[in-house]
Every structure is written in C-alpha cells, then in structure tokens.
C-alpha cells in the first residue's frame, strides 16, 4: 500500500466515524452533536481562544499558504 | 413593529459589518491566488478580526455543558490530530493539506472553500454569549 492510499483510507475512516457520531447524536443517543461539543469547548476563555485560533490557523494553512 | 425596529436594525448592521470583510476576503483569495501575500493578508487579517470579536464578545460562554458525553468527539479529534502528525513526520504519507492542494489550486474551489471557512467563523461567533432571559 502506498502512503497516499494509506492517507486516503485513514481520512475516509475519520470522515465515516465523524458522520456516524453526528448521526448517533441527532438520533438522541448519549453523544452531543459536533456543534454542541464545539460550543461547550468555548465556554471558557482558554477553550474559546483555542477554538477560534484553530479556525484561523485552518484558514491560513489551507487557503493562504 | 416600532419596538422591534432597533433590534432588526442592529442585526442588519452586524450582518453587514461581517459581510463586507467576508466578501473582500473571498475576492482577495480568488484574485491573488495561492502562495500570494495578498491572500495571506486577507485570510490572516479576517482570522485575527473574527478571533478578537469572538474573544471580546465571549462567544460560547453560555453554551450548554456536555461534560463526559463529549469524550467520543475528543477521541475522534485525537485520532485526526495523531494521523496528521504521523503524516507530517513521514515523508511518504501525504497530509490532508497535501491532498487538498490540487483541488484548492482552482480559483472556484478556493473561493468556495473560503466561503465555507467564513461560514464556520460566523457560526463560531454566533455561539451564545449570555443565557436567554428566564432560563
């Protein structure tokens, strides 16, 4: 297996797992939605700064480098 | 209607205040293209602006607690970050950005991705900063 296919498979597994978690949350299972989890992470100043800076870094990394 | 007018007006002003730099950011990213100082200034400037507005407005301070129920998401995030670190230090394994670069090289895709990034930023700023009255 090449490194490229390994990476694509790993990312596909992450994507499917994330979608499964979101689906479970929306069906009322004992898991919050991604939005609820992210919102909860922003309750504290440190968490808020981390989430906002991570968002800003993603933009610079993917769109402006 | 009269008593709601100032609220509606305030919401419109807020939306307009976000829309103007957002449109300028998308236009700059599409026009200047990848690896350009113009796109870097536009994206980094918008990122800093949204981060400061979010910190100043305490976005998310009143979001509901989720406690340990969020552990599956924490594990998911840990797995994603771990894989990125493996890819970063292993020259043969491409990172997410290596895989995304060929797609984002096209201006329409880059513009659409910028709009998606800005929508995510607006969503983060819209997290509740104070509890609604009566709750």
N, CA and C atoms of all chains as a GROMACS GRO file, in nm:
protein
  600
    1UNK      N    1   0.085  -0.120   0.000
    1UNK     CA    2   0.000   0.000   0.000
    1UNK      C    3   0.089   0.125   0.000
    2UNK      N    4   0.058   0.220  -0.088
    2UNK     CA    5   0.136   0.344  -0.092
    2UNK      C    6   0.094   0.436   0.022
    3UNK      N    7   0.182   0.533   0.052
    3UNK     CA    8   0.150   0.628   0.158
    3UNK      C    9   0.025   0.708   0.126
    4UNK      N   10   0.009   0.736  -0.005
    4UNK     CA   11  -0.106   0.816  -0.046
    4UNK      C   12  -0.237   0.741  -0.022
    5UNK      N   13  -0.241   0.611  -0.058
    5UNK     CA   14  -0.367   0.536  -0.034
    5UNK      C   15  -0.390   0.519   0.115
    6UNK      N   16  -0.283   0.499   0.192
    6UNK     CA   17  -0.300   0.486   0.338
    6UNK      C   18  -0.363   0.612   0.394
    7UNK      N   19  -0.318   0.727   0.345
    7UNK     CA   20  -0.371   0.853   0.395
    7UNK      C   21  -0.518   0.870   0.355
    8UNK      N   22  -0.550   0.835   0.231
    8UNK     CA   23  -0.689   0.848   0.185
    8UNK      C   24  -0.780   0.756   0.268
    9UNK      N   25  -0.733   0.633   0.294
    9UNK     CA   26  -0.815   0.538   0.372
    9UNK      C   27  -0.834   0.591   0.515
   10UNK      N   28  -0.724   0.638   0.575
   10UNK     CA   29  -0.733   0.690   0.713
   10UNK      C   30  -0.830   0.807   0.721
   11UNK      N   31  -0.824   0.896   0.622
   11UNK     CA   32  -0.914   1.013   0.624
   11UNK      C   33  -1.058   0.971   0.598
   12UNK      N   34  -1.077   0.869   0.513
   12UNK     CA   35  -1.213   0.819   0.488
   12UNK      C   36  -1.271   0.757   0.616
   13UNK      N   37  -1.187   0.682   0.689
   13UNK     CA   38  -1.232   0.622   0.816
   13UNK      C   39  -1.272   0.732   0.915
   14UNK      N   40  -1.188   0.838   0.921
   14UNK     CA   41  -1.219   0.950   1.011
   14UNK      C   42  -1.351   1.017   0.972
   15UNK      N   43  -1.369   1.035   0.842
   15UNK     CA   44  -1.491   1.100   0.793
   15UNK      C   45  -1.615   1.017   0.826
   16UNK      N   46  -1.607   0.886   0.799
   16UNK     CA   47  -1.721   0.798   0.826
   16UNK      C   48  -1.750   0.792   0.976
   17UNK      N   49  -1.643   0.784   1.057
   17UNK     CA   50  -1.662   0.780   1.203
   17UNK      C   51  -1.727   0.909   1.252
   18UNK      N   52  -1.682   1.023   1.198
   18UNK     CA   53  -1.739   1.151   1.237
   18UNK      C   54  -1.886   1.160   1.199
   19UNK      N   55  -1.919   1.114   1.078
   19UNK     CA   56  -2.058   1.117   1.034
   19UNK      C   57  -2.144   1.025   1.120
   20UNK      N   58  -2.089   0.908   1.157
   20UNK     CA   59  -2.162   0.813   1.241
   20UNK      C   60  -2.190   0.874   1.379
   21UNK      N   61  -2.089   0.943   1.434
   21UNK     CA   62  -2.108   1.009   1.566
   21UNK      C   63  -2.216   1.116   1.558
   22UNK      N   64  -2.210   1.196   1.450
   22UNK     CA   65  -2.308   1.304   1.434
   22UNK      C   66  -2.450   1.246   1.419
   23UNK      N   67  -2.458   1.139   1.342
   23UNK     CA   68  -2.589   1.074   1.320
   23UNK      C   69  -2.643   1.018   1.451
   24UNK      N   70  -2.554   0.953   1.529
   24UNK     CA   71  -2.594   0.897   1.658
   24UNK      C   72  -2.644   1.009   1.750
   25UNK      N   73  -2.573   1.123   1.747
   25UNK     CA   74  -2.612   1.237   1.832
   25UNK      C   75  -2.749   1.289   1.792
   26UNK      N   76  -2.773   1.298   1.662
   26UNK     CA   77  -2.902   1.352   1.615
   26UNK      C   78  -3.016   1.255   1.637
   27UNK      N   79  -2.984   1.127   1.656
   27UNK     CA   80  -3.089   1.028   1.685
   27UNK      C   81  -3.114   1.016   1.835
   28UNK      N   82  -3.052   1.107   1.911
   28UNK     CA   83  -3.080   1.110   2.053
   28UNK      C   84  -2.997   1.016   2.137
   29UNK      N   85  -2.889   0.964   2.082
   29UNK     CA   86  -2.800   0.878   2.161
   29UNK      C   87  -2.727   0.964   2.266
   30UNK      N   88  -2.646   0.897   2.348
   30UNK     CA   89  -2.580   0.965   2.460
   30UNK      C   90  -2.454   1.039   2.414
   31UNK      N   91  -2.462   1.107   2.301
   31UNK     CA   92  -2.348   1.181   2.247
   31UNK      C   93  -2.399   1.318   2.201
   32UNK      N   94  -2.322   1.426   2.229
   32UNK     CA   95  -2.365   1.557   2.177
   32UNK      C   96  -2.332   1.567   2.027
   33UNK      N   97  -2.396   1.659   1.958
   33UNK     CA   98  -2.358   1.681   1.818
   33UNK      C   99  -2.222   1.750   1.816
   34UNK      N  100  -2.158   1.753   1.698
   34UNK     CA  101  -2.028   1.819   1.687
   34UNK      C  102  -2.042   1.967   1.726
   35UNK      N  103  -2.153   2.029   1.685
   35UNK     CA  104  -2.177   2.170   1.717
   35UNK      C  105  -2.191   2.192   1.866
   36UNK      N  106  -2.263   2.101   1.934
   36UNK     CA  107  -2.280   2.115   2.080
   36UNK      C  108  -2.145   2.097   2.150
   37UNK      N  109  -2.066   2.001   2.103
   37UNK     CA  110  -1.935   1.976   2.166
   37UNK      C  111  -1.842   2.095   2.146
   38UNK      N  112  -1.846   2.151   2.023
   38UNK     CA  113  -1.760   2.266   1.993
   38UNK      C  114  -1.804   2.388   2.074
   39UNK      N  115  -1.935   2.408   2.082
   39UNK     CA  116  -1.989   2.520   2.162
   39UNK      C  117  -1.948   2.506   2.307
   40UNK      N  118  -1.957   2.384   2.361
   40UNK     CA  119  -1.921   2.361   2.501
   40UNK      C  120  -1.773   2.387   2.525
   41UNK      N  121  -1.691   2.357   2.423
   41UNK     CA  122  -1.546   2.382   2.437
   41UNK      C  123  -1.517   2.532   2.446
   42UNK      N  124  -1.613   2.615   2.400
   42UNK     CA  125  -1.592   2.760   2.401
   42UNK      C  126  -1.645   2.827   2.527
   43UNK      N  127  -1.687   2.749   2.626
   43UNK     CA  128  -1.741   2.808   2.749
   43UNK      C  129  -1.635   2.886   2.827
   44UNK      N  130  -1.511   2.836   2.825
   44UNK     CA  131  -1.405   2.906   2.898
   44UNK      C  132  -1.323   2.994   2.803
   45UNK      N  133  -1.254   3.091   2.858
   45UNK     CA  134  -1.174   3.181   2.773
   45UNK      C  135  -1.064   3.103   2.700
   46UNK      N  136  -1.000   3.010   2.771
   46UNK     CA  137  -0.893   2.932   2.708
   46UNK      C  138  -0.949   2.846   2.595
   47UNK      N  139  -1.062   2.783   2.621
   47UNK     CA  140  -1.125   2.698   2.518
   47UNK      C  141  -1.168   2.781   2.399
   48UNK      N  142  -1.227   2.900   2.428
   48UNK     CA  143  -1.273   2.990   2.321
   48UNK      C  144  -1.155   3.032   2.235
   49UNK      N  145  -1.045   3.071   2.299
   49UNK     CA  146  -0.926   3.115   2.226
   49UNK      C  147  -0.870   3.000   2.142
   50UNK      N  148  -0.867   2.880   2.199
   50UNK     CA  149  -0.814   2.764   2.125
   50UNK      C  150  -0.897   2.735   2.001
   51UNK      N  151  -1.031   2.733   2.018
   51UNK     CA  152  -1.119   2.702   1.904
   51UNK      C  153  -1.106   2.808   1.795
   52UNK      N  154  -1.109   2.937   1.835
   52UNK     CA  155  -1.102   3.045   1.736
   52UNK      C  156  -0.966   3.049   1.666
   53UNK      N  157  -0.858   3.026   1.742
   53UNK     CA  158  -0.725   3.026   1.680
   53UNK      C  159  -0.707   2.905   1.588
   54UNK      N  160  -0.766   2.791   1.626
   54UNK     CA  161  -0.759   2.672   1.540
   54UNK      C  162  -0.833   2.700   1.408
   55UNK      N  163  -0.947   2.766   1.420
   55UNK     CA  164  -1.023   2.802   1.299
   55UNK      C  165  -0.940   2.897   1.210
   56UNK      N  166  -0.879   2.998   1.272
   56UNK     CA  167  -0.797   3.094   1.196
   56UNK      C  168  -0.678   3.023   1.130
   57UNK      N  169  -0.614   2.933   1.205
   57UNK     CA  170  -0.498   2.862   1.151
   57UNK      C  171  -0.540   2.773   1.032
   58UNK      N  172  -0.656   2.708   1.041
   58UNK     CA  173  -0.703   2.625   0.930
   58UNK      C  174  -0.718   2.708   0.802
   59UNK      N  175  -0.771   2.830   0.818
   59UNK     CA  176  -0.787   2.917   0.702
   59UNK      C  177  -0.653   2.955   0.640
   60UNK      N  178  -0.560   2.997   0.723
   60UNK     CA  179  -0.428   3.037   0.673
   60UNK      C  180  -0.358   2.915   0.609
   61UNK      N  181  -0.367   2.801   0.674
   61UNK     CA  182  -0.298   2.680   0.627
   61UNK      C  183  -0.351   2.632   0.492
   62UNK      N  184  -0.483   2.629   0.479
   62UNK     CA  185  -0.541   2.573   0.357
   62UNK      C  186  -0.560   2.676   0.245
   63UNK      N  187  -0.588   2.802   0.282
   63UNK     CA  188  -0.630   2.899   0.180
   63UNK      C  189  -0.521   3.000   0.144
   64UNK      N  190  -0.421   3.017   0.229
   64UNK     CA  191  -0.330   3.128   0.205
   64UNK      C  192  -0.183   3.090   0.206
   65UNK      N  193  -0.150   2.963   0.201
   65UNK     CA  194  -0.008   2.931   0.205
   65UNK      C  195   0.038   2.888   0.066
   66UNK      N  196  -4.453   4.692   1.587
   66UNK     CA  197  -4.341   4.687   1.494
   66UNK      C  198  -4.230   4.781   1.538
   67UNK      N  199  -4.276   4.901   1.590
   67UNK     CA  200  -4.179   5.003   1.626
   67UNK      C  201  -4.077   4.956   1.728
   68UNK      N  202  -4.124   4.877   1.828
   68UNK     CA  203  -4.032   4.836   1.934
   68UNK      C  204  -3.929   4.734   1.885
   69UNK      N  205  -3.960   4.662   1.772
   69UNK     CA  206  -3.866   4.563   1.720
   69UNK      C  207  -3.767   4.625   1.621
   70UNK      N  208  -3.800   4.744   1.572
   70UNK     CA  209  -3.718   4.806   1.469
   70UNK      C  210  -3.571   4.820   1.508
   71UNK      N  211  -3.538   4.870   1.630
   71UNK     CA  212  -3.395   4.884   1.664
   71UNK      C  213  -3.321   4.750   1.665
   72UNK      N  214  -3.390   4.640   1.709
   72UNK     CA  215  -3.326   4.509   1.714
   72UNK      C  216  -3.295   4.460   1.574
   73UNK      N  217  -3.396   4.472   1.485
   73UNK     CA  218  -3.376   4.429   1.346
   73UNK      C  219  -3.264   4.509   1.284
   74UNK      N  220  -3.265   4.641   1.307
   74UNK     CA  221  -3.164   4.727   1.250
   74UNK      C  222  -3.025   4.687   1.300
   75UNK      N  223  -3.015   4.656   1.430
   75UNK     CA  224  -2.887   4.617   1.487
   75UNK      C  225  -2.836   4.487   1.426
   76UNK      N  226  -2.931   4.392   1.404
   76UNK     CA  227  -2.891   4.265   1.342
   76UNK      C  228  -2.840   4.288   1.200
   77UNK      N  229  -2.910   4.377   1.127
   77UNK     CA  230  -2.869   4.406   0.989
   77UNK      C  231  -2.731   4.469   0.986
   78UNK      N  232  -2.708   4.561   1.078
   78UNK     CA  233  -2.577   4.628   1.082
   78UNK      C  234  -2.467   4.526   1.111
   79UNK      N  235  -2.496   4.434   1.206
   79UNK     CA  236  -2.397   4.329   1.240
   79UNK      C  237  -2.367   4.242   1.119
   80UNK      N  238  -2.476   4.199   1.050
   80UNK     CA  239  -2.456   4.114   0.932
   80UNK      C  240  -2.375   4.187   0.826
   81UNK      N  241  -2.408   4.315   0.804
   81UNK     CA  242  -2.339   4.394   0.703
   81UNK      C  243  -2.192   4.410   0.742
   82UNK      N  244  -2.169   4.434   0.872
   82UNK     CA  245  -2.032   4.453   0.920
   82UNK      C  246  -1.948   4.327   0.900
   83UNK      N  247  -2.013   4.209   0.903
   83UNK     CA  248  -1.939   4.084   0.880
   83UNK      C  249  -1.927   4.057   0.730
   84UNK      N  250  -2.032   4.094   0.656
   84UNK     CA  251  -2.038   4.062   0.513
   84UNK      C  252  -1.932   4.136   0.433
   85UNK      N  253  -1.906   4.262   0.466
   85UNK     CA  254  -1.812   4.342   0.388
   85UNK      C  255  -1.669   4.282   0.392
   86UNK      N  256  -1.611   4.260   0.514
   86UNK     CA  257  -1.478   4.198   0.514
   86UNK      C  258  -1.479   4.056   0.459
   87UNK      N  259  -1.593   3.985   0.475
   87UNK     CA  260  -1.602   3.847   0.425
   87UNK      C  261  -1.593   3.846   0.273
   88UNK      N  262  -1.668   3.934   0.208
   88UNK     CA  263  -1.664   3.940   0.061
   88UNK      C  264  -1.526   3.984   0.013
   89UNK      N  265  -1.466   4.079   0.084
   89UNK     CA  266  -1.331   4.125   0.047
   89UNK      C  267  -1.231   4.011   0.060
   90UNK      N  268  -1.249   3.928   0.163
   90UNK     CA  269  -1.160   3.815   0.185
   90UNK      C  270  -1.172   3.712   0.072
   91UNK      N  271  -1.297   3.677   0.036
   91UNK     CA  272  -1.319   3.579  -0.072
   91UNK      C  273  -1.261   3.634  -0.202
   92UNK      N  274  -1.290   3.761  -0.233
   92UNK     CA  275  -1.241   3.820  -0.358
   92UNK      C  276  -1.088   3.821  -0.360
   93UNK      N  277  -1.024   3.852  -0.248
   93UNK     CA  278  -0.877   3.856  -0.242
   93UNK      C  279  -0.818   3.718  -0.264
   94UNK      N  280  -0.876   3.616  -0.198
   94UNK     CA  281  -0.822   3.479  -0.210
   94UNK      C  282  -0.833   3.432  -0.354
   95UNK      N  283  -0.948   3.461  -0.419
   95UNK     CA  284  -0.968   3.417  -0.558
   95UNK      C  285  -0.878   3.498  -0.652
   96UNK      N  286  -0.870   3.628  -0.631
   96UNK     CA  287  -0.796   3.714  -0.724
   96UNK      C  288  -0.644   3.698  -0.710
   97UNK      N  289  -0.594   3.694  -0.588
   97UNK     CA  290  -0.447   3.689  -0.569
   97UNK      C  291  -0.392   3.548  -0.591
   98UNK      N  292  -0.473   3.445  -0.564
   98UNK     CA  293  -0.427   3.308  -0.586
   98UNK      C  294  -0.339   3.255  -0.476
   99UNK      N  295  -0.298   3.126  -0.494
   99UNK     CA  296  -0.221   3.061  -0.387
   99UNK      C  297  -0.080   3.117  -0.378
  100UNK      N  298  -0.022   3.099  -0.260
  100UNK     CA  299   0.115   3.143  -0.230
  100UNK      C  300   0.135   3.293  -0.256
  101UNK      N  301   0.033   3.373  -0.233
  101UNK     CA  302   0.045   3.517  -0.255
  101UNK      C  303   0.034   3.591  -0.122
  102UNK      N  304   0.104   3.703  -0.114
  102UNK     CA  305   0.098   3.786   0.006
  102UNK      C  306  -0.043   3.842   0.025
  103UNK      N  307  -0.108   3.877  -0.088
  103UNK     CA  308  -0.243   3.934  -0.082
  103UNK      C  309  -0.341   3.839  -0.014
  104UNK      N  310  -0.340   3.711  -0.054
  104UNK     CA  311  -0.431   3.612   0.006
  104UNK      C  312  -0.395   3.590   0.153
  105UNK      N  313  -0.265   3.588   0.182
  105UNK     CA  314  -0.221   3.567   0.321
  105UNK      C  315  -0.272   3.682   0.411
  106UNK      N  316  -0.257   3.804   0.363
  106UNK     CA  317  -0.302   3.921   0.442
  106UNK      C  318  -0.453   3.917   0.462
  107UNK      N  319  -0.527   3.883   0.354
  107UNK     CA  320  -0.674   3.881   0.362
  107UNK      C  321  -0.722   3.773   0.460
  108UNK      N  322  -0.667   3.652   0.450
  108UNK     CA  323  -0.714   3.542   0.535
  108UNK      C  324  -0.667   3.562   0.680
  109UNK      N  325  -0.539   3.596   0.696
  109UNK     CA  326  -0.488   3.615   0.832
  109UNK      C  327  -0.558   3.734   0.899
  110UNK      N  328  -0.581   3.842   0.823
  110UNK     CA  329  -0.649   3.959   0.878
  110UNK      C  330  -0.790   3.925   0.922
  111UNK      N  331  -0.863   3.851   0.836
  111UNK     CA  332  -1.000   3.812   0.872
  111UNK      C  333  -0.998   3.718   0.993
  112UNK      N  334  -0.901   3.626   0.996
  112UNK     CA  335  -0.889   3.533   1.108
  112UNK      C  336  -0.865   3.605   1.239
  113UNK      N  337  -0.776   3.703   1.237
  113UNK     CA  338  -0.746   3.779   1.359
  113UNK      C  339  -0.868   3.860   1.401
  114UNK      N  340  -0.936   3.922   1.303
  114UNK     CA  341  -1.055   4.004   1.332
  114UNK      C  342  -1.164   3.919   1.399
  115UNK      N  343  -1.194   3.803   1.339
  115UNK     CA  344  -1.300   3.718   1.394
  115UNK      C  345  -1.260   3.665   1.532
  116UNK      N  346  -1.133   3.629   1.548
  116UNK     CA  347  -1.086   3.580   1.679
  116UNK      C  348  -1.102   3.687   1.786
  117UNK      N  349  -1.064   3.812   1.753
  117UNK     CA  350  -1.076   3.921   1.851
  117UNK      C  351  -1.223   3.949   1.884
  118UNK      N  352  -1.309   3.949   1.780
  118UNK     CA  353  -1.452   3.974   1.804
  118UNK      C  354  -1.511   3.863   1.892
  119UNK      N  355  -1.471   3.738   1.865
  119UNK     CA  356  -1.521   3.625   1.943
  119UNK      C  357  -1.475   3.630   2.088
  120UNK      N  358  -1.349   3.669   2.109
  120UNK     CA  359  -1.296   3.677   2.246
  120UNK      C  360  -1.359   3.794   2.322
  121UNK      N  361  -1.372   3.907   2.254
  121UNK     CA  362  -1.429   4.027   2.317
  121UNK      C  363  -1.577   4.005   2.349
  122UNK      N  364  -1.649   3.938   2.258
  122UNK     CA  365  -1.792   3.915   2.279
  122UNK      C  366  -1.821   3.790   2.361
  123UNK      N  367  -1.718   3.720   2.407
  123UNK     CA  368  -1.732   3.598   2.488
  123UNK      C  369  -1.823   3.495   2.420
  124UNK      N  370  -1.802   3.478   2.288
  124UNK     CA  371  -1.884   3.382   2.212
  124UNK      C  372  -1.872   3.243   2.273
  125UNK      N  373  -1.984   3.180   2.301
  125UNK     CA  374  -1.985   3.044   2.354
  125UNK      C  375  -1.984   3.036   2.506
  126UNK      N  376  -1.972   3.151   2.574
  126UNK     CA  377  -1.963   3.149   2.721
  126UNK      C  378  -2.087   3.087   2.785
  127UNK      N  379  -2.202   3.101   2.716
  127UNK     CA  380  -2.326   3.048   2.774
  127UNK      C  381  -2.374   2.921   2.701
  128UNK      N  382  -2.285   2.859   2.625
  128UNK     CA  383  -2.324   2.734   2.556
  128UNK      C  384  -2.350   2.625   2.661
  129UNK      N  385  -2.445   2.535   2.634
  129UNK     CA  386  -2.475   2.431   2.733
  129UNK      C  387  -2.355   2.338   2.757
  130UNK      N  388  -2.342   2.291   2.881
  130UNK     CA  389  -2.235   2.195   2.914
  130UNK      C  390  -2.268   2.061   2.850
  131UNK      N  391  -2.164   1.985   2.813
  131UNK     CA  392  -2.189   1.849   2.762
  131UNK      C  393  -2.113   1.745   2.845
  132UNK      N  394  -2.016   1.790   2.924
  132UNK     CA  395  -1.943   1.701   3.015
  132UNK      C  396  -1.876   1.584   2.944
  133UNK      N  397  -1.883   1.469   3.010
  133UNK     CA  398  -1.813   1.350   2.956
  133UNK      C  399  -1.878   1.292   2.832
  134UNK      N  400  -1.999   1.338   2.802
  134UNK     CA  401  -2.066   1.288   2.682
  134UNK      C  402  -1.986   1.325   2.556
  135UNK      N  403  -1.896   1.428   2.568
  135UNK     CA  404  -1.818   1.471   2.452
  135UNK      C  405  -1.692   1.386   2.432
  136UNK      N  406  -1.669   1.287   2.519
  136UNK     CA  407  -1.547   1.206   2.507
  136UNK      C  408  -1.530   1.140   2.369
  137UNK      N  409  -1.639   1.087   2.308
  137UNK     CA  410  -1.620   1.029   2.173
  137UNK      C  411  -1.566   1.130   2.073
  138UNK      N  412  -1.611   1.256   2.083
  138UNK     CA  413  -1.560   1.360   1.992
  138UNK      C  414  -1.414   1.393   2.024
  139UNK      N  415  -1.379   1.392   2.153
  139UNK     CA  416  -1.240   1.417   2.192
  139UNK      C  417  -1.149   1.307   2.136
  140UNK      N  418  -1.197   1.183   2.142
  140UNK     CA  419  -1.119   1.070   2.089
  140UNK      C  420  -1.106   1.084   1.937
  141UNK      N  421  -1.214   1.124   1.873
  141UNK     CA  422  -1.213   1.142   1.727
  141UNK      C  423  -1.111   1.250   1.687
  142UNK      N  424  -1.112   1.362   1.761
  142UNK     CA  425  -1.019   1.472   1.733
  142UNK      C  426  -0.875   1.426   1.758
  143UNK      N  427  -0.856   1.349   1.866
  143UNK     CA  428  -0.722   1.297   1.897
  143UNK      C  429  -0.670   1.208   1.786
  144UNK      N  430  -0.759   1.123   1.731
  144UNK     CA  431  -0.719   1.033   1.621
  144UNK      C  432  -0.682   1.114   1.497
  145UNK      N  433  -0.762   1.218   1.468
  145UNK     CA  434  -0.736   1.300   1.349
  145UNK      C  435  -0.602   1.373   1.362
  146UNK      N  436  -0.576   1.431   1.480
  146UNK     CA  437  -0.451   1.504   1.502
  146UNK      C  438  -0.332   1.407   1.498
  147UNK      N  439  -0.349   1.288   1.557
  147UNK     CA  440  -0.242   1.188   1.556
  147UNK      C  441  -0.206   1.148   1.414
  148UNK      N  442  -0.309   1.126   1.330
  148UNK     CA  443  -0.282   1.087   1.192
  148UNK      C  444  -0.208   1.199   1.118
  149UNK      N  445  -0.248   1.324   1.141
  149UNK     CA  446  -0.181   1.436   1.077
  149UNK      C  447  -0.035   1.444   1.120
  150UNK      N  448  -0.008   1.417   1.248
  150UNK     CA  449   0.131   1.420   1.297
  150UNK      C  450   0.213   1.310   1.232
  151UNK      N  451   0.152   1.189   1.221
  151UNK     CA  452   0.221   1.078   1.154
  151UNK      C  453   0.255   1.118   1.011
  152UNK      N  454   0.157   1.176   0.940
  152UNK     CA  455   0.178   1.216   0.800
  152UNK      C  456   0.283   1.325   0.789
  153UNK      N  457   0.284   1.415   0.889
  153UNK     CA  458   0.377   1.527   0.886
  153UNK      C  459   0.522   1.480   0.898
  154UNK      N  460   0.545   1.378   0.982
  154UNK     CA  461   0.682   1.332   1.006
  154UNK      C  462   0.723   1.216   0.916
  155UNK      N  463   0.628   1.157   0.842
  155UNK     CA  464   0.660   1.050   0.748
  155UNK      C  465   0.650   1.109   0.608
  156UNK      N  466   0.761   1.122   0.542
  156UNK     CA  467   0.764   1.185   0.410
  156UNK      C  468   0.680   1.115   0.304
  157UNK      N  469   0.650   0.985   0.324
  157UNK     CA  470   0.576   0.910   0.223
  157UNK      C  471   0.424   0.924   0.237
  158UNK      N  472   0.380   0.971   0.352
  158UNK     CA  473   0.235   0.980   0.377
  158UNK      C  474   0.190   1.126   0.362
  159UNK      N  475   0.101   1.156   0.266
  159UNK     CA  476   0.057   1.295   0.249
  159UNK      C  477  -0.039   1.341   0.360
  160UNK      N  478  -0.028   1.467   0.396
  160UNK     CA  479  -0.119   1.525   0.496
  160UNK      C  480  -0.251   1.564   0.426
  161UNK      N  481  -0.349   1.605   0.504
  161UNK     CA  482  -0.477   1.649   0.445
  161UNK      C  483  -0.453   1.765   0.349
  162UNK      N  484  -0.366   1.858   0.389
  162UNK     CA  485  -0.344   1.974   0.301
  162UNK      C  486  -0.272   1.934   0.173
  163UNK      N  487  -0.182   1.831   0.180
  163UNK     CA  488  -0.118   1.782   0.057
  163UNK      C  489  -0.224   1.730  -0.040
  164UNK      N  490  -0.324   1.658   0.016
  164UNK     CA  491  -0.430   1.600  -0.068
  164UNK      C  492  -0.525   1.709  -0.119
  165UNK      N  493  -0.543   1.813  -0.038
  165UNK     CA  494  -0.640   1.918  -0.076
  165UNK      C  495  -0.579   2.019  -0.173
  166UNK      N  496  -0.446   2.035  -0.174
  166UNK     CA  497  -0.382   2.138  -0.256
  166UNK      C  498  -0.420   2.134  -0.404
  167UNK      N  499  -0.417   2.014  -0.469
  167UNK     CA  500  -0.454   2.012  -0.612
  167UNK      C  501  -0.596   2.061  -0.638
  168UNK      N  502  -0.686   2.030  -0.543
  168UNK     CA  503  -0.826   2.075  -0.558
  168UNK      C  504  -0.835   2.226  -0.537
  169UNK      N  505  -0.766   2.274  -0.432
  169UNK     CA  506  -0.774   2.416  -0.397
  169UNK      C  507  -0.693   2.505  -0.492
  170UNK      N  508  -0.620   2.443  -0.584
  170UNK     CA  509  -0.543   2.523  -0.682
  170UNK      C  510  -0.637   2.592  -0.779
  171UNK      N  511  -0.760   2.540  -0.794
  171UNK     CA  512  -0.857   2.603  -0.886
  171UNK      C  513  -0.930   2.717  -0.814
  172UNK      N  514  -0.930   2.837  -0.874
  172UNK     CA  515  -0.993   2.953  -0.808
  172UNK      C  516  -1.137   2.930  -0.762
  173UNK      N  517  -1.226   2.866  -0.842
  173UNK     CA  518  -1.364   2.847  -0.790
  173UNK      C  519  -1.368   2.762  -0.663
  174UNK      N  520  -1.286   2.655  -0.660
  174UNK     CA  521  -1.282   2.568  -0.542
  174UNK      C  522  -1.225   2.644  -0.422
  175UNK      N  523  -1.123   2.726  -0.450
  175UNK     CA  524  -1.060   2.806  -0.343
  175UNK      C  525  -1.161   2.907  -0.287
  176UNK      N  526  -1.238   2.969  -0.378
  176UNK     CA  527  -1.340   3.065  -0.336
  176UNK      C  528  -1.448   2.996  -0.252
  177UNK      N  529  -1.493   2.878  -0.297
  177UNK     CA  530  -1.597   2.804  -0.224
  177UNK      C  531  -1.545   2.762  -0.086
  178UNK      N  532  -1.419   2.718  -0.081
  178UNK     CA  533  -1.360   2.678   0.048
  178UNK      C  534  -1.350   2.798   0.142
  179UNK      N  535  -1.320   2.916   0.085
  179UNK     CA  536  -1.310   3.038   0.166
  179UNK      C  537  -1.448   3.074   0.223
  180UNK      N  538  -1.552   3.060   0.139
  180UNK     CA  539  -1.688   3.088   0.187
  180UNK      C  540  -1.723   2.990   0.301
  181UNK      N  541  -1.689   2.863   0.284
  181UNK     CA  542  -1.716   2.763   0.389
  181UNK      C  543  -1.644   2.798   0.519
  182UNK      N  544  -1.518   2.840   0.505
  182UNK     CA  545  -1.438   2.878   0.624
  182UNK      C  546  -1.501   2.998   0.694
  183UNK      N  547  -1.548   3.096   0.616
  183UNK     CA  548  -1.611   3.215   0.675
  183UNK      C  549  -1.745   3.182   0.741
  184UNK      N  550  -1.821   3.091   0.680
  184UNK     CA  551  -1.949   3.049   0.740
  184UNK      C  552  -1.921   2.982   0.875
  185UNK      N  553  -1.816   2.900   0.880
  185UNK     CA  554  -1.779   2.835   1.007
  185UNK      C  555  -1.741   2.941   1.110
  186UNK      N  556  -1.667   3.045   1.067
  186UNK     CA  557  -1.628   3.153   1.158
  186UNK      C  558  -1.750   3.229   1.211
  187UNK      N  559  -1.847   3.256   1.121
  187UNK     CA  560  -1.970   3.325   1.163
  187UNK      C  561  -2.048   3.239   1.261
  188UNK      N  562  -2.047   3.108   1.237
  188UNK     CA  563  -2.117   3.016   1.328
  188UNK      C  564  -2.051   3.018   1.467
  189UNK      N  565  -1.920   3.021   1.470
  189UNK     CA  566  -1.849   3.026   1.599
  189UNK      C  567  -1.884   3.156   1.674
  190UNK      N  568  -1.890   3.268   1.600
  190UNK     CA  569  -1.922   3.396   1.664
  190UNK      C  570  -2.066   3.398   1.716
  191UNK      N  571  -2.152   3.315   1.654
  191UNK     CA  572  -2.294   3.315   1.693
  191UNK      C  573  -2.321   3.223   1.813
  192UNK      N  574  -2.218   3.157   1.868
  192UNK     CA  575  -2.242   3.073   1.987
  192UNK      C  576  -2.291   3.164   2.100
  193UNK      N  577  -2.385   3.117   2.182
  193UNK     CA  578  -2.446   3.204   2.283
  193UNK      C  579  -2.344   3.260   2.384
  194UNK      N  580  -2.351   3.393   2.402
  194UNK     CA  581  -2.258   3.455   2.497
  194UNK      C  582  -2.328   3.487   2.629
  195UNK      N  583  -2.462   3.483   2.628
  195UNK     CA  584  -2.536   3.505   2.753
  195UNK      C  585  -2.665   3.423   2.747
  196UNK      N  586  -2.710   3.383   2.864
  196UNK     CA  587  -2.830   3.300   2.870
  196UNK      C  588  -2.954   3.383   2.836
  197UNK      N  589  -3.050   3.322   2.762
  197UNK     CA  590  -3.174   3.394   2.735
  197UNK      C  591  -3.248   3.424   2.864
  198UNK      N  592  -3.317   3.537   2.867
  198UNK     CA  593  -3.392   3.575   2.988
  198UNK      C  594  -3.493   3.468   3.025
  199UNK      N  595  -3.499   3.433   3.153
  199UNK     CA  596  -3.598   3.337   3.200
  199UNK      C  597  -3.550   3.195   3.204
  200UNK      N  598  -3.426   3.166   3.157
  200UNK     CA  599  -3.377   3.028   3.158
  200UNK      C  600  -3.284   3.004   3.276
   0.00000   0.00000   0.00000
